[in-house]
Amino acid sequence: MNKKILIVEDDVHISKIIKMNLNVVNYETTEVYDGLAALELIEREKFDLILLDVMIPKLDGFALMERIRPYRIPVIFLTAKNSVYDKVDGLRLGADDYMVKPFEAIELLARIETVLRRYGKEERVMAFQTLLVDLDKREVTKQGEVVELTPKEYDLLVVLLKNKNIALSREQFIDKVWSGDYYGETRTVDMHIKSLRKKLELQDHIKTIYKLGYRLED
């Protein structure tokens, strides 16, 4: 089941951009534009995570955080405020993370993934086309048959799945899969992508992004 994320942001343009980026990677999203509307919704519905702007009308983010603390829903503050004191206040209230605008979509997605994992809400089985990836077993099946991948091929596939429809550079793949410990050429990414395409028949789904890297598409 897709994770449900509540976006509480009074800037409609920013809210729509966040919603678009989250929907691309299969999060289910709901938008509200003030604190009272958010409170009413949280009291009625179940959410896996809340993205909460601080400077929202009717009930600001810090006040809302105090009201919803008993629900024990993970919260990431999104705000233009960047002083250390604001960050400390937000974290002391129980927020799980704090991001200062503007931020890159890929960083937001990474922060969300980290918080959900911390709460044990990360999806443990991922599906794509006829593939199933069991994160606990580190096992990949295609139409029910196990496909043998090398450790790096498996890690690369998981990165592609978690960032579906997002273009990642070769350097980003190196950082995520080789953990920044690899200092050779980025050509190794191309070799692993070529192998994944062949083993999993993903030639039509792993797209090459000219002079950048790759993107996984349905």
Backbone as JSON, one array per atom type, in Angstrom:
{
  "sequence": "MNKKILIVEDDVHISKIIKMNLNVVNYETTEVYDGLAALELIEREKFDLILLDVMIPKLDGFALMERIRPYRIPVIFLTAKNSVYDKVDGLRLGADDYMVKPFEAIELLARIETVLRRYGKEERVMAFQTLLVDLDKREVTKQGEVVELTPKEYDLLVVLLKNKNIALSREQFIDKVWSGDYYGETRTVDMHIKSLRKKLELQDHIKTIYKLGYRLED",
  "N": [[0.85, -1.19, 0.0], [0.54, 2.23, -0.84], [2.34, 4.84, 0.78], [0.89, 7.39, 2.81], [1.01, 10.83, 2.65], [0.75, 13.95, 4.19], [0.6, 17.21, 3.05], [1.26, 20.27, 4.31], [1.11, 23.36, 3.51], [1.07, 26.73, 2.77], [1.69, 28.12, 0.48], [0.54, 27.77, -2.58], [1.72, 27.14, -5.04], [4.24, 26.04, -4.33], [3.32, 23.87, -2.85], [2.01, 22.36, -4.83], [4.17, 21.62, -6.45], [5.65, 20.02, -4.67], [3.75, 18.0, -4.25], [3.55, 16.93, -6.86], [6.14, 15.85, -7.22], [6.19, 13.91, -5.2], [4.08, 12.26, -5.93], [5.04, 11.2, -8.28], [6.83, 9.28, -7.45], [5.14, 7.52, -6.32], [3.97, 8.06, -3.79], [1.06, 8.64, -1.85], [-0.76, 11.59, -1.72], [-2.06, 14.39, 0.17], [-3.25, 17.69, 0.22], [-3.28, 20.59, 2.26], [-3.87, 23.99, 3.33], [-3.72, 25.55, 5.61], [-3.24, 25.66, 9.21], [-5.44, 24.91, 10.87], [-7.15, 23.51, 9.13], [-5.46, 21.4, 8.58], [-5.27, 20.2, 11.12], [-7.91, 19.32, 11.55], [-8.11, 17.42, 9.52], [-6.11, 15.58, 10.22], [-7.2, 14.58, 12.54], [-9.22, 13.05, 11.52], [-8.25, 11.31, 9.55], [-5.73, 8.84, 8.66], [-2.26, 9.24, 8.49], [1.0, 8.62, 7.14], [3.15, 10.3, 7.24], [3.95, 13.76, 7.76], [4.45, 16.73, 6.0], [5.35, 19.79, 6.98], [4.85, 23.16, 6.9], [6.16, 26.01, 8.61], [5.29, 28.72, 8.78], [2.27, 29.12, 8.49], [-1.2, 30.02, 8.0], [-3.81, 30.68, 10.51], [-3.24, 28.53, 12.33], [-0.1, 28.15, 13.36], [2.84, 26.27, 12.26], [4.44, 25.34, 14.45], [2.63, 25.51, 16.6], [0.67, 23.76, 15.68], [2.14, 21.42, 15.65], [2.44, 20.91, 18.39], [-0.18, 20.27, 19.03], [-0.67, 17.92, 17.63], [1.1, 16.07, 18.52], [0.43, 13.81, 20.21], [-0.5, 11.97, 18.32], [1.66, 10.78, 17.2], [2.81, 10.92, 14.61], [5.23, 10.94, 12.08], [7.03, 13.94, 11.37], [8.2, 16.35, 9.11], [9.58, 19.46, 9.08], [9.08, 22.17, 6.86], [10.39, 25.11, 5.8], [11.02, 28.65, 5.33], [12.48, 29.83, 7.22], [15.7, 30.02, 8.65], [17.27, 30.1, 10.9], [19.3, 28.9, 13.6], [17.94, 28.7, 15.99], [15.23, 28.45, 15.29], [15.29, 25.94, 14.07], [16.07, 24.33, 16.24], [13.89, 24.75, 17.96], [11.84, 23.53, 16.46], [12.71, 20.85, 16.35], [12.81, 20.23, 19.05], [10.13, 20.22, 19.62], [9.4, 17.86, 18.61], [9.64, 17.24, 15.93], [10.88, 15.33, 13.16], [12.68, 15.98, 11.24], [14.11, 18.81, 9.46], [13.79, 21.07, 6.98], [15.1, 23.65, 4.98], [13.74, 26.01, 2.81], [14.83, 27.19, -0.4], [14.73, 23.77, -1.6], [16.1, 20.79, -3.08], [14.2, 18.42, -4.96], [15.04, 15.75, -4.91], [16.51, 15.64, -2.56], [14.52, 16.07, -0.64], [12.97, 13.76, -1.04], [14.81, 11.84, -0.24], [15.09, 12.48, 2.47], [12.49, 11.97, 3.38], [12.33, 9.23, 2.92], [14.27, 8.33, 4.73], [13.16, 9.07, 7.22], [10.76, 7.58, 7.21], [11.83, 5.03, 7.19], [13.04, 5.0, 9.67], [10.83, 4.93, 11.3], [9.91, 2.49, 10.72], [8.25, 2.29, 8.54], [8.87, 2.05, 5.96], [8.45, 0.73, 2.71], [8.72, -2.73, 2.32], [8.65, -4.54, 0.3], [9.09, -4.1, -3.08], [7.58, -3.27, -6.16], [7.67, -3.54, -9.71], [6.58, -3.41, -12.94], [6.84, -6.66, -14.03], [8.43, -7.35, -11.97], [9.47, -8.17, -8.63], [10.85, -6.97, -5.69], [12.29, -7.99, -2.83], [13.15, -6.44, -0.01], [14.08, -7.26, 2.46], [14.97, -9.9, 2.1], [16.72, -9.39, 0.09], [16.16, -10.16, -2.5], [15.34, -10.7, -5.89], [12.67, -11.18, -8.07], [11.33, -12.2, -11.2], [8.39, -12.43, -12.82], [7.82, -14.42, -10.96], [10.09, -15.98, -10.95], [13.33, -16.35, -9.57], [15.88, -13.98, -10.04], [19.27, -13.82, -10.5], [21.37, -11.43, -9.2], [24.3, -9.39, -8.98], [25.71, -8.01, -5.93], [26.08, -5.17, -6.28], [24.58, -4.69, -8.58], [22.05, -5.29, -7.6], [21.78, -3.28, -5.59], [21.88, -1.02, -7.21], [19.55, -1.38, -8.71], [17.6, -1.06, -6.69], [18.0, 1.63, -6.01], [17.2, 2.83, -8.43], [14.48, 2.07, -8.43], [13.51, 3.33, -6.11], [13.73, 5.91, -6.88], [12.06, 6.32, -9.02], [11.19, 7.57, -12.21], [12.73, 9.79, -11.87], [15.52, 11.58, -12.93], [18.81, 10.57, -12.48], [22.2, 11.38, -11.92], [25.33, 9.95, -13.04], [27.23, 10.32, -11.08], [25.63, 10.56, -8.81], [24.61, 7.97, -8.64], [26.99, 6.6, -8.11], [27.56, 7.66, -5.58], [25.35, 6.75, -4.07], [25.29, 3.94, -4.42], [27.93, 2.98, -4.3], [28.7, 4.25, -2.1], [30.29, 6.52, -1.98], [32.89, 5.64, -1.79], [34.18, 4.92, -4.03], [36.52, 5.64, -6.48], [37.06, 5.52, -9.13], [36.37, 5.58, -12.7], [33.18, 6.82, -13.88], [32.2, 5.09, -15.65], [31.73, 2.55, -14.77], [29.14, 2.57, -13.79], [27.62, 2.63, -16.14], [28.22, 0.1, -17.15], [27.05, -1.58, -15.24], [24.38, -0.81, -15.48], [23.87, -1.64, -18.09], [24.03, -4.39, -17.73], [21.88, -4.82, -15.93], [19.7, -4.08, -17.54], [19.75, -6.13, -19.41], [19.55, -8.55, -17.88], [17.08, -8.21, -16.57], [15.36, -7.49, -18.52], [14.84, -4.74, -19.08], [15.19, -2.88, -21.03], [13.5, -1.05, -22.29], [12.73, 0.53, -20.24], [14.72, 1.56, -18.51], [15.96, 4.5, -19.02], [18.36, 6.3, -20.91], [19.81, 9.33, -20.03], [20.91, 11.95, -21.73], [24.25, 12.95, -21.46], [24.08, 12.95, -18.71], [22.85, 10.77, -16.94], [20.77, 8.22, -15.83], [17.29, 7.13, -15.94], [14.5, 5.51, -14.48], [11.57, 4.35, -15.93], [8.01, 3.74, -16.2]],
  "CA": [[0.0, 0.0, 0.0], [1.33, 3.45, -0.92], [2.37, 5.64, 1.99], [0.08, 8.62, 2.74], [1.73, 12.0, 3.16], [-0.03, 15.19, 4.24], [1.4, 18.4, 2.76], [0.66, 21.46, 4.93], [1.91, 24.44, 2.91], [0.11, 27.75, 2.31], [2.06, 28.56, -0.86], [-0.08, 26.76, -3.44], [2.69, 26.74, -6.06], [5.21, 25.12, -3.71], [2.58, 22.66, -2.48], [1.76, 21.57, -6.04], [5.45, 21.05, -6.87], [5.93, 18.91, -3.76], [2.78, 16.94, -4.55], [3.93, 16.32, -8.13], [7.34, 15.03, -7.03], [5.86, 12.75, -4.37], [3.22, 11.36, -6.7], [5.87, 10.54, -9.29], [7.44, 8.1, -6.83], [4.05, 6.67, -5.81], [3.38, 8.41, -2.5], [-0.29, 9.19, -1.92], [-0.63, 12.89, -1.07], [-3.19, 15.27, 0.42], [-2.78, 19.05, 0.46], [-4.08, 21.6, 2.97], [-3.15, 25.26, 3.23], [-3.64, 26.24, 6.9], [-3.08, 24.76, 10.33], [-6.7, 24.36, 11.37], [-7.6, 22.49, 8.17], [-4.59, 20.24, 8.77], [-5.65, 19.57, 12.38], [-9.18, 18.62, 11.34], [-7.85, 16.26, 8.68], [-5.32, 14.62, 10.99], [-8.11, 13.95, 13.5], [-10.15, 12.16, 10.81], [-7.59, 10.36, 8.66], [-4.43, 8.31, 9.07], [-1.16, 9.6, 7.6], [2.29, 8.02, 7.49], [4.13, 11.36, 7.44], [3.43, 15.11, 7.5], [5.38, 17.79, 5.61], [4.67, 20.89, 7.67], [5.43, 24.5, 6.84], [6.04, 26.7, 9.9], [4.53, 29.97, 8.65], [0.97, 28.88, 7.86], [-2.25, 30.8, 8.69], [-4.82, 30.15, 11.45], [-2.53, 27.8, 13.39], [1.21, 27.99, 12.73], [3.38, 24.92, 12.29], [4.87, 24.96, 15.78], [1.42, 25.3, 17.41], [0.04, 22.54, 15.19], [2.97, 20.3, 16.09], [2.11, 20.64, 19.78], [-1.52, 19.69, 19.08], [-0.74, 16.58, 17.0], [2.15, 15.21, 19.07], [-0.08, 12.51, 20.68], [-0.76, 11.04, 17.22], [2.94, 10.12, 16.9], [3.02, 10.87, 13.17], [6.48, 11.59, 11.71], [6.87, 15.28, 10.81], [9.35, 17.08, 8.59], [9.26, 20.87, 8.91], [9.53, 22.85, 5.65], [10.23, 26.52, 6.11], [12.02, 29.6, 4.84], [13.3, 30.22, 8.36], [16.94, 29.25, 8.64], [18.1, 30.32, 12.08], [19.53, 27.72, 14.43], [16.91, 28.66, 17.04], [14.01, 27.9, 14.7], [15.51, 24.5, 13.9], [16.07, 23.71, 17.55], [12.5, 24.77, 18.44], [11.07, 22.53, 15.73], [13.14, 19.51, 16.75], [12.4, 20.03, 20.44], [8.7, 19.95, 19.63], [9.2, 16.48, 18.21], [9.8, 17.03, 14.49], [11.91, 14.34, 12.83], [13.68, 16.61, 10.37], [13.85, 20.23, 9.26], [14.37, 21.47, 5.69], [14.96, 25.07, 4.67], [13.47, 26.28, 1.4], [14.42, 26.16, -1.36], [15.46, 22.52, -1.53], [15.95, 19.95, -4.26], [13.22, 17.34, -4.79], [15.71, 14.49, -4.58], [16.87, 15.69, -1.14], [13.29, 15.87, 0.11], [12.61, 12.34, -1.13], [15.76, 11.08, 0.59], [14.76, 12.74, 3.88], [11.25, 11.25, 3.65], [12.68, 7.8, 2.97], [15.01, 8.1, 5.97], [12.23, 9.16, 8.35], [9.86, 6.43, 7.16], [12.61, 3.85, 7.59], [13.23, 5.12, 11.12], [9.57, 4.55, 11.93], [9.53, 1.16, 10.28], [7.14, 2.4, 7.59], [9.38, 1.91, 4.6], [7.94, -0.44, 1.99], [9.74, -3.79, 2.34], [8.6, -5.23, -0.99], [8.87, -3.13, -4.14], [7.11, -3.9, -7.39], [7.8, -2.77, -10.95], [6.25, -4.28, -14.06], [6.71, -8.05, -13.56], [9.48, -7.57, -10.97], [9.26, -7.97, -7.2], [12.11, -6.87, -4.97], [12.12, -8.16, -1.39], [14.28, -5.74, 0.58], [14.62, -8.02, 3.59], [15.68, -11.06, 1.57], [17.59, -8.94, -1.01], [15.82, -11.11, -3.56], [14.6, -10.14, -7.03], [12.0, -12.18, -8.9], [10.66, -11.73, -12.41], [7.31, -13.39, -13.11], [7.9, -15.51, -10.0], [11.39, -16.68, -11.0], [14.42, -15.59, -8.97], [16.93, -13.5, -10.96], [20.51, -13.63, -9.76], [22.06, -10.17, -9.44], [25.44, -9.13, -8.11], [25.32, -7.04, -4.89], [26.0, -3.81, -6.8], [23.43, -4.64, -9.49], [20.86, -5.23, -6.75], [21.72, -1.95, -4.98], [21.57, -0.08, -8.28], [18.13, -1.55, -9.03], [16.81, -0.46, -5.61], [18.1, 3.08, -6.17], [16.33, 3.18, -9.56], [13.08, 1.91, -8.03], [13.16, 4.34, -5.12], [13.75, 7.22, -7.54], [11.4, 6.1, -10.31], [10.82, 8.76, -12.98], [13.64, 10.88, -11.55], [16.82, 11.41, -13.58], [19.95, 10.61, -11.57], [23.49, 11.43, -12.61], [26.24, 8.85, -12.73], [27.86, 10.62, -9.79], [24.67, 10.23, -7.75], [24.6, 6.51, -8.51], [28.24, 6.24, -7.43], [27.44, 8.03, -4.16], [24.32, 5.94, -3.41], [25.55, 2.5, -4.52], [29.29, 2.7, -3.87], [28.83, 4.99, -0.83], [31.35, 7.52, -2.05], [34.22, 5.04, -1.61], [34.7, 4.54, -5.34], [37.2, 6.79, -7.07], [37.37, 5.25, -10.53], [35.53, 6.24, -13.69], [31.74, 6.56, -13.76], [31.84, 4.08, -16.66], [31.24, 1.34, -14.09], [27.68, 2.69, -13.71], [27.1, 2.23, -17.45], [28.36, -1.35, -17.27], [26.04, -2.22, -14.38], [23.07, -0.53, -16.09], [23.75, -2.53, -19.24], [23.75, -5.73, -17.2], [20.51, -4.83, -15.4], [18.77, -4.06, -18.68], [19.73, -7.45, -20.04], [19.06, -9.59, -16.97], [15.7, -7.98, -16.16], [14.62, -7.08, -19.7], [14.39, -3.38, -18.8], [15.74, -2.0, -22.07], [12.53, 0.01, -22.61], [12.33, 1.23, -19.02], [15.84, 2.33, -17.99], [16.26, 5.46, -20.08], [19.62, 7.05, -20.83], [19.65, 10.78, -20.07], [22.11, 12.42, -22.44], [25.27, 13.69, -20.72], [23.77, 12.99, -17.29], [22.8, 9.46, -16.29], [19.68, 7.29, -16.19], [15.99, 7.27, -15.28], [13.61, 4.37, -14.61], [10.21, 4.78, -16.28], [7.03, 2.69, -16.47]],
  "C": [[0.89, 1.25, 0.0], [1.24, 4.24, 0.38], [1.62, 6.96, 1.77], [0.83, 9.76, 3.4], [0.83, 13.23, 3.08], [0.92, 16.37, 4.03], [0.66, 19.61, 3.32], [1.51, 22.65, 4.55], [0.96, 25.47, 2.33], [0.48, 28.35, 0.96], [1.61, 27.48, -1.85], [0.91, 26.24, -4.48], [3.69, 25.74, -5.5], [4.54, 23.8, -3.37], [2.37, 21.76, -3.7], [3.05, 20.91, -6.55], [5.82, 19.85, -5.99], [5.04, 17.73, -4.07], [3.18, 16.19, -5.82], [5.12, 15.39, -7.95], [7.07, 13.8, -6.19], [5.0, 11.75, -5.13], [4.0, 10.57, -7.74], [6.49, 9.26, -8.74], [6.42, 7.31, -5.99], [3.66, 6.89, -4.36], [1.97, 8.94, -2.76], [-0.31, 10.49, -1.11], [-1.97, 13.59, -0.9], [-2.63, 16.65, 0.74], [-3.79, 19.83, 1.31], [-3.21, 22.84, 3.11], [-3.16, 26.08, 4.52], [-3.65, 25.22, 8.02], [-4.36, 24.14, 10.85], [-7.24, 23.27, 10.45], [-6.78, 21.22, 8.33], [-5.0, 19.48, 10.03], [-6.93, 18.75, 12.21], [-8.97, 17.34, 10.53], [-7.1, 15.17, 9.44], [-6.19, 13.89, 12.01], [-9.02, 12.93, 12.84], [-9.46, 11.04, 10.06], [-6.22, 9.94, 9.2], [-3.38, 8.69, 8.03], [0.13, 8.95, 8.1], [3.35, 9.07, 7.77], [3.48, 12.69, 7.1], [4.59, 16.01, 7.11], [4.72, 19.1, 6.04], [5.45, 22.2, 7.56], [5.22, 25.18, 8.19], [5.1, 27.9, 9.79], [3.25, 29.74, 7.86], [-0.1, 29.61, 8.66], [-3.09, 29.95, 9.65], [-4.2, 29.38, 12.62], [-1.15, 27.49, 12.82], [1.76, 26.59, 12.97], [3.8, 24.45, 13.67], [3.67, 24.66, 16.69], [0.72, 24.01, 16.99], [0.82, 21.31, 15.67], [2.65, 19.92, 17.53], [0.77, 19.92, 19.9], [-1.54, 18.24, 18.59], [0.3, 15.61, 17.56], [1.62, 13.86, 19.55], [-0.33, 11.49, 19.56], [0.5, 10.29, 16.78], [3.13, 9.89, 15.39], [4.35, 11.55, 12.86], [6.23, 12.93, 11.02], [8.21, 15.8, 10.32], [8.92, 18.53, 8.39], [9.87, 21.39, 7.6], [9.33, 24.34, 5.89], [11.32, 27.37, 5.49], [12.9, 30.08, 5.99], [14.58, 29.38, 8.38], [17.84, 29.51, 9.84], [18.21, 29.02, 12.88], [18.41, 27.58, 15.45], [15.61, 28.08, 16.51], [14.14, 26.39, 14.54], [15.42, 23.77, 15.23], [14.65, 23.65, 18.11], [11.69, 23.67, 17.79], [11.43, 21.13, 16.17], [12.76, 19.21, 18.2], [10.91, 19.71, 20.55], [8.4, 18.52, 19.17], [9.29, 16.21, 16.73], [10.97, 16.08, 14.24], [13.0, 14.9, 11.93], [13.22, 18.02, 10.08], [14.55, 20.63, 7.97], [14.07, 22.94, 5.42], [14.76, 25.25, 3.18], [14.49, 27.29, 0.88], [15.27, 24.9, -1.2], [15.2, 21.72, -2.79], [14.98, 18.81, -3.96], [13.89, 16.06, -4.35], [16.15, 14.47, -3.12], [15.65, 15.47, -0.28], [12.9, 14.39, 0.11], [13.53, 11.49, -0.26], [15.45, 11.26, 2.07], [13.49, 11.97, 4.27], [11.55, 9.76, 3.83], [13.37, 7.46, 4.29], [14.07, 8.1, 7.17], [11.29, 7.97, 8.37], [10.58, 5.15, 7.59], [12.79, 3.84, 9.11], [11.98, 4.66, 11.88], [9.09, 3.16, 11.5], [8.4, 1.16, 9.28], [7.6, 2.31, 6.15], [8.82, 0.63, 3.98], [9.03, -1.49, 1.9], [9.7, -4.66, 1.09], [8.25, -4.19, -2.05], [8.51, -3.86, -5.43], [7.31, -2.96, -8.57], [7.59, -3.72, -12.12], [6.06, -5.71, -13.54], [7.77, -8.39, -12.51], [8.94, -7.38, -9.56], [10.62, -7.97, -6.53], [11.82, -6.94, -3.48], [13.34, -7.57, -0.7], [14.9, -6.49, 1.75], [15.44, -9.21, 3.12], [16.76, -10.66, 0.56], [17.41, -9.88, -2.2], [14.99, -10.43, -4.64], [13.98, -11.29, -7.81], [11.34, -11.49, -10.09], [9.67, -12.8, -12.83], [7.45, -14.64, -12.23], [9.22, -16.27, -9.98], [12.49, -15.78, -10.43], [15.46, -15.23, -10.04], [18.18, -13.21, -10.13], [21.18, -12.31, -10.18], [23.28, -10.1, -8.53], [24.99, -8.12, -7.04], [25.17, -5.61, -5.42], [24.85, -3.66, -7.79], [22.13, -4.52, -8.69], [20.71, -3.82, -6.15], [21.35, -0.89, -6.01], [20.09, -0.16, -8.65], [17.26, -0.89, -7.96], [16.85, 1.06, -5.69], [17.19, 3.55, -7.32], [14.86, 3.12, -9.15], [12.64, 3.0, -7.05], [13.13, 5.74, -5.71], [13.09, 7.14, -8.92], [10.94, 7.42, -10.91], [11.67, 9.99, -12.65], [14.99, 10.59, -12.21], [17.93, 11.56, -12.54], [21.24, 10.61, -12.38], [24.31, 10.21, -12.24], [26.91, 9.07, -11.38], [26.93, 10.31, -8.62], [24.56, 8.73, -7.55], [25.85, 6.03, -7.76], [28.1, 6.49, -5.93], [26.48, 7.1, -3.42], [24.67, 4.45, -3.37], [26.94, 2.14, -4.0], [29.66, 3.5, -2.62], [30.0, 5.96, -0.83], [32.75, 6.98, -1.9], [34.88, 4.67, -2.94], [35.3, 5.76, -6.02], [37.61, 6.56, -8.52], [36.45, 6.02, -11.46], [34.06, 5.89, -13.47], [31.28, 5.54, -14.8], [31.32, 2.8, -16.01], [29.72, 1.37, -13.93], [27.05, 2.21, -15.02], [27.15, 0.72, -17.61], [27.3, -2.08, -16.45], [24.63, -1.99, -14.93], [22.84, -1.46, -17.28], [23.4, -3.94, -18.8], [22.33, -5.84, -16.66], [19.48, -4.87, -16.53], [18.63, -5.46, -19.28], [19.11, -8.5, -19.13], [17.56, -9.46, -16.67], [14.8, -7.52, -17.3], [14.0, -5.68, -19.51], [14.89, -2.38, -19.84], [14.8, -0.82, -22.36], [12.19, 0.88, -21.41], [13.46, 2.01, -18.36], [16.33, 3.23, -19.11], [17.61, 6.13, -19.85], [19.31, 8.53, -20.97], [20.96, 11.37, -20.58], [22.98, 13.31, -21.56], [24.97, 13.79, -19.21], [23.84, 11.61, -16.65], [21.63, 8.64, -16.77], [18.41, 7.61, -15.39], [15.17, 6.01, -15.53], [12.2, 4.87, -14.87], [9.31, 3.57, -16.49], [6.92, 2.43, -17.96]]
}
